[in-house]
Amino acid sequence: MAILKKPLGTQQISRVSFYGHILLIFGLIYPTFHSPVMAQLDLNNMLKDVLGGKAQQQEEQRALLEDEAERGFAKAQEKLAEQLYKEGKVAEAKKWWSLAADQGEVYSQIDLGTVLEDEGNIAEAKRLYQKARAQGHPTASNNLALLLEKEGKTEEAIELFRESAEKGNVHGQYNLGRMFEAQGKEALSKAWFRKAAQQDHIQAKQKLRLFGLF
């Protein structure tokens, strides 16, 4: 625990006491479901919120994360990939996303698919989106639908946009509205633009303004 640099007031003491019980329970239960180091990282984040300081130095957390990733923990591989990508280390990020995706991590499948799609590797992007879609993720359905639309497979794209939209994905809702608008199905397009606008989708709101409905 970080050394406190000023005395704790009554309210802070109460908070620490309250969170102390939570951390005790969390520390006993969480590791049974996740790797020990991932549990420690989350405990550190909780401590940071309570005490207003860093529970560990950033480099120590990174070392722990890398160790867990090397040991094959998919969540650690996914988190490490995200950090590497933010640092501009795309090739390294792709390596760890791939390992996590192979273990079924749905966000790794989508994120790696998105990077590969941007690089022009459409076949592999599709494969990853399909794996994520099989797990029921609406973003994967939307991303796959966009690729099908580009290939001119309109009806297949609509079905996947609908699949995504019905699960509440705002992009799926907007894209489904857009597809219906292109087909002249005004009532359906307005209905899906409304749903997307309710989730603050800017382009959906613009569409409704053009219809005089927003």
C-alpha positions as CSV (number, residue, x, y, z in Angstrom):
1,M,0.0,0.0,0.0
2,A,1.3,3.5,-0.8
3,I,2.5,5.6,2.1
4,L,0.0,8.3,3.0
5,K,1.4,11.8,2.6
6,K,-1.2,13.5,4.8
7,P,-3.4,12.4,7.7
8,L,-6.7,10.7,7.0
9,G,-9.8,12.6,8.0
10,T,-12.8,10.8,9.6
11,Q,-14.5,10.3,6.2
12,Q,-11.3,8.9,4.7
13,I,-10.8,6.5,7.6
14,S,-14.4,5.3,7.2
15,R,-13.8,4.8,3.4
16,V,-10.6,2.8,4.1
17,S,-12.3,0.7,6.7
18,F,-15.3,0.0,4.4
19,Y,-13.1,-0.8,1.4
20,G,-10.8,-2.8,3.6
21,H,-13.5,-5.4,4.0
22,I,-14.3,-5.4,0.3
23,L,-10.6,-5.8,-0.6
24,L,-10.3,-8.7,1.9
25,I,-13.3,-10.5,0.3
26,F,-12.1,-9.6,-3.2
27,G,-8.6,-10.9,-2.5
28,L,-10.0,-14.2,-1.3
29,I,-12.6,-14.8,-4.0
30,Y,-11.3,-13.1,-7.2
31,P,-8.1,-15.3,-7.7
32,T,-10.3,-18.4,-7.8
33,F,-11.8,-17.2,-11.1
34,H,-8.8,-15.3,-12.6
35,S,-5.1,-15.5,-12.6
36,P,-3.4,-14.2,-9.4
37,V,-1.6,-11.3,-11.1
38,M,-4.7,-10.1,-12.9
39,A,-6.4,-10.1,-9.5
40,Q,-3.5,-8.1,-8.0
41,L,-3.8,-5.6,-10.8
42,D,-7.5,-5.1,-10.2
43,L,-6.9,-4.8,-6.4
44,N,-4.3,-2.1,-7.2
45,N,-6.9,-0.2,-9.2
46,M,-9.3,-0.3,-6.2
47,L,-6.6,0.9,-3.9
48,K,-5.8,3.7,-6.2
49,D,-9.4,4.8,-6.2
50,V,-9.6,4.7,-2.3
51,L,-6.3,6.3,-1.4
52,G,-5.9,8.7,-4.4
53,G,-2.4,7.4,-5.3
54,K,-0.8,4.6,-7.3
55,A,-0.7,1.2,-5.6
56,Q,2.2,0.2,-7.8
57,Q,4.6,1.8,-10.2
58,Q,3.4,1.6,-13.8
59,E,6.5,-0.4,-14.8
60,E,5.8,-3.0,-12.1
61,Q,2.3,-3.4,-13.3
62,R,3.5,-3.8,-16.9
63,A,6.0,-6.5,-15.8
64,L,3.3,-8.4,-14.0
65,L,1.0,-8.2,-17.0
66,E,3.8,-9.4,-19.4
67,D,4.5,-12.3,-17.1
68,E,0.9,-13.4,-17.0
69,A,0.6,-13.0,-20.8
70,E,3.7,-15.1,-21.3
71,R,2.2,-17.7,-19.0
72,G,-0.8,-17.9,-21.3
73,F,-3.6,-16.0,-19.5
74,A,-5.9,-14.7,-22.2
75,K,-7.1,-11.7,-20.3
76,A,-3.5,-10.6,-19.7
77,Q,-2.7,-11.1,-23.4
78,E,-5.6,-9.0,-24.4
79,K,-4.7,-6.1,-21.9
80,L,-1.1,-6.2,-23.0
81,A,-2.1,-6.0,-26.7
82,E,-4.3,-3.0,-26.0
83,Q,-1.4,-1.2,-24.2
84,L,1.1,-2.0,-27.0
85,Y,-1.3,-0.8,-29.6
86,K,-1.7,2.5,-27.8
87,E,2.1,2.8,-27.8
88,G,2.1,2.3,-31.6
89,K,3.6,-1.2,-31.4
90,V,1.2,-2.7,-33.8
91,A,3.1,-5.9,-34.7
92,E,3.5,-6.8,-31.0
93,A,-0.1,-6.0,-30.3
94,K,-1.3,-8.2,-33.1
95,K,0.8,-11.1,-31.7
96,W,-0.9,-10.9,-28.3
97,W,-4.4,-10.3,-29.7
98,S,-3.9,-13.3,-31.9
99,L,-3.0,-15.5,-28.9
100,A,-6.0,-14.2,-26.9
101,A,-8.3,-14.6,-29.9
102,D,-7.3,-18.2,-30.3
103,Q,-8.4,-18.7,-26.7
104,G,-11.8,-17.3,-27.4
105,E,-11.5,-13.7,-26.2
106,V,-14.2,-12.0,-28.1
107,Y,-12.8,-8.4,-27.9
108,S,-9.4,-9.6,-29.1
109,Q,-11.1,-11.2,-32.1
110,I,-12.9,-8.0,-32.9
111,D,-9.9,-5.7,-32.3
112,L,-7.5,-7.8,-34.3
113,G,-10.1,-8.2,-37.0
114,T,-10.4,-4.4,-37.2
115,V,-6.6,-3.9,-37.4
116,L,-6.3,-6.6,-40.1
117,E,-9.2,-5.1,-42.1
118,D,-7.5,-1.7,-42.0
119,E,-4.4,-3.4,-43.3
120,G,-6.4,-4.9,-46.2
121,N,-6.4,-8.5,-44.9
122,I,-10.1,-8.9,-45.4
123,A,-10.2,-12.7,-45.4
124,E,-8.6,-13.0,-42.0
125,A,-10.7,-10.1,-40.6
126,K,-13.8,-11.9,-41.8
127,R,-12.7,-15.1,-40.1
128,L,-12.2,-13.3,-36.8
129,Y,-15.5,-11.4,-37.0
130,Q,-17.3,-14.7,-37.7
131,K,-15.7,-16.2,-34.6
132,A,-16.8,-13.2,-32.5
133,R,-20.3,-13.3,-34.0
134,A,-20.6,-17.0,-33.1
135,Q,-20.2,-15.8,-29.5
136,G,-23.1,-13.4,-30.0
137,H,-21.2,-10.1,-30.1
138,P,-23.2,-7.4,-32.0
139,T,-20.2,-5.4,-33.0
140,A,-18.9,-8.4,-34.9
141,S,-22.2,-8.8,-36.8
142,N,-22.1,-5.1,-37.7
143,N,-18.4,-5.2,-38.9
144,L,-19.1,-8.3,-40.9
145,A,-22.2,-6.7,-42.5
146,L,-20.1,-3.7,-43.6
147,L,-17.7,-6.0,-45.4
148,L,-20.6,-7.8,-47.1
149,E,-22.1,-4.5,-48.1
150,K,-18.9,-3.5,-49.8
151,E,-19.0,-6.8,-51.7
152,G,-22.5,-6.0,-52.9
153,K,-24.1,-8.7,-50.8
154,T,-27.0,-6.4,-49.8
155,E,-29.5,-8.8,-48.4
156,E,-26.8,-10.7,-46.4
157,A,-25.6,-7.4,-45.0
158,I,-29.1,-6.3,-44.0
159,E,-29.6,-9.5,-42.1
160,L,-26.4,-9.1,-40.1
161,F,-27.1,-5.4,-39.5
162,R,-30.5,-6.4,-38.2
163,E,-28.9,-9.0,-36.0
164,S,-26.6,-6.4,-34.5
165,A,-29.3,-3.7,-34.3
166,E,-31.8,-6.0,-32.4
167,K,-29.1,-6.6,-29.8
168,G,-28.9,-2.9,-29.2
169,N,-25.8,-2.0,-31.1
170,V,-26.1,1.6,-32.1
171,H,-24.0,1.3,-35.2
172,G,-26.0,-1.7,-36.4
173,Q,-29.2,0.3,-35.8
174,Y,-27.9,3.3,-37.8
175,N,-26.6,1.1,-40.6
176,L,-29.8,-0.9,-40.8
177,G,-31.7,2.4,-41.1
178,R,-29.3,3.5,-43.8
179,M,-29.9,0.3,-45.8
180,F,-33.7,0.6,-45.6
181,E,-33.4,4.3,-46.6
182,A,-31.5,3.2,-49.7
183,Q,-34.3,0.8,-50.6
184,G,-36.9,3.5,-50.2
185,K,-38.4,1.9,-47.0
186,E,-38.9,5.1,-45.2
187,A,-40.9,3.9,-42.3
188,L,-38.4,1.2,-41.4
189,S,-35.4,3.5,-41.9
190,K,-37.0,6.2,-39.6
191,A,-37.7,3.6,-37.0
192,W,-34.1,2.4,-36.8
193,F,-32.7,6.0,-37.0
194,R,-34.8,6.8,-34.0
195,K,-33.4,3.9,-32.0
196,A,-29.9,4.9,-32.9
197,A,-30.6,8.6,-32.1
198,Q,-31.9,7.5,-28.7
199,Q,-28.3,6.3,-28.1
200,D,-27.0,9.7,-29.2
201,H,-25.8,8.6,-32.6
202,I,-25.0,11.9,-34.3
203,Q,-25.5,10.8,-37.9
204,A,-28.9,9.2,-37.0
205,K,-29.9,12.5,-35.4
206,Q,-28.9,14.3,-38.6
207,K,-31.0,11.8,-40.7
208,L,-34.0,12.5,-38.5
209,R,-33.6,16.2,-38.9
210,L,-33.7,15.8,-42.6
211,F,-37.0,14.0,-42.2
212,G,-38.2,16.8,-39.9
213,L,-38.4,14.4,-37.0
214,F,-35.7,15.7,-34.6
